[in-house]
Amino acid sequence: MIPDGVDLRRYESLPSTMDTATALANAGAAHGVVVVAEEQTAGRGRRGTSWASPPGAGLYLSFIARPTSSSLPLITLCAGVGVRDGIAAATGLAPSLKWPNDLIVGKRKLAGILSEGIAIGTRDQAVIIGIGINVQPAAYPPDVAARATSLEGELGRAIDHQALLSSVLTQLSNRLAVLDRNPGDILLAWRAASPNAVGTRVEWDGRHGVTAGIDESGALLIKTADRIERIIAGELRWVL
């Protein structure tokens, strides 16, 4: 069952659900419009990477959110919590969250989130939340098998795609509503689901340090030899 307040638009195949959702948002689509496709022929991830999206092997969707300006810094973390909640409710598997936008099992990636803003700072601002969940091992190419995983691969059984979709949309909608009312709840939930956000070695821009949690705006804190660095974007290499 699709939750109240969600307007689901289904497609057999799209180049990218992000592109279709962006066009809808630019045309005035409301909060809660969701684009879902059985396959993407040009799916994309964070920082220009591609997202393998073969037919029926994963869950590929983009959610149009119309957040308040105060919610913007935490919206990706909020989406991570909502997607994690949805996966756990539908399957019993509770992945960990990895800053800023991954869901992992052990050291392998199960799902990713891509948030892109539109007209930020205006009355028409929106954020497109793209979600890709590996349901079957076929959702990722063999050359990334060492760093990716899937729900069916982890659980050893078939997953009901529609039940998973309904659960993810329900929990994501609930978490986005909480974000506007009480962002502290989102931070608490994210921290509880992300053990690697504290005490994990990372490297970036030729530097290295140890994660020290996230601050109230969702930035990752890294302890180096002489200071605490605050990271809001960029490429990190996690030494998990």
Helices and strands as residue ranges (DSSP letters): E 7-14, H 17-26, E 33-40, G 46-48, E 58-65, G 69-74, H 75-91, E 96-98, E 102-105, E 108-118, E 126-134, G 137-139, G 142-147, H 151-155, H 161-181, H 183-192, G 195-197, E 198-204, E 207-214, E 220-223, E 228-231, E 237-239
